């Protein structure tokens, strides 16, 4: 069982998402960590591929990636 209670008095609190299944918290944390690490690895592979495609133009590629990220952030800001 996880040692984190997140402000709850006890694990048996039925209003808590994990009140009736405290072991589910550990499983959810593990699944989210695996999802995050897998996603991070895919992003790193993709960006590495872009950066090494044309070594003579790495600065240009890097600038394009940053420009895209800024545009995406502005377009999707909430």
N, C-alpha and C positions, 0 to 999 in steps of 0.2 A: 504494500500500500504506500502511496506517496505520502510524504511528510507535510505536504502543503494543504492547508485547509481553506485558504483564501477568505478569511474573515468569518467563516462559519463556526458556530459553537461546537458542532459535532458532525460526523459523517452521516449520521442517520437523519439529517434534515431532508425531508421529502421534497422541499421546494428547490433544493439544490439539484443541478443537472447530474451531479455525481453522488447525491445523497443516498440513493439506494444501490448504486454500483460504484463504490470508491475505487475499485481497481481499473475502472474505465478511464479515469484520469491519466494514469500511467500509460495506458494504451494510446489514448488520444495524443499525449505529449510525444510519444515515440513515433506515431504515424505522421504528425505534423513536422517533426524534426527530419524524418526520412524524406517527406515531400519537399521540404525546404532545401535540403542538401542535394536532392536529385535535380531540382529546378536550377539551383545555383550552378551545378556541374554542366547542365545543358547550356546555360547562358555563357559560361566561361568557354566552353568548346566552340560555340558559335562565334563569339567575339574573337577568340584566338584564330579561328579560321579566316575571318575577315581581315585581321591585322597581318596575317602571314601570306595572304593571297598575292599581294604586290608589295614586297619589302621596300621598294623605292618610294612608295607613296603611303607609308604608314602614318605620317603626320596628317595627310589629307583624309585618310580613312578615319583616324581618331577624331578629327574635327567634325567629320560627317556624323559619326556616332553621337558625339556630344550635342550637335545641332538637333539631331532627331530626338534625343532624350529631352532636350529643353522644349522643343515643340510639342512633344507628346505630353509633357507635364503641364504645359499651359493649356493645351486642348482638353485635358482630362482633369484639370484641377476642380475641386468642388468646394 
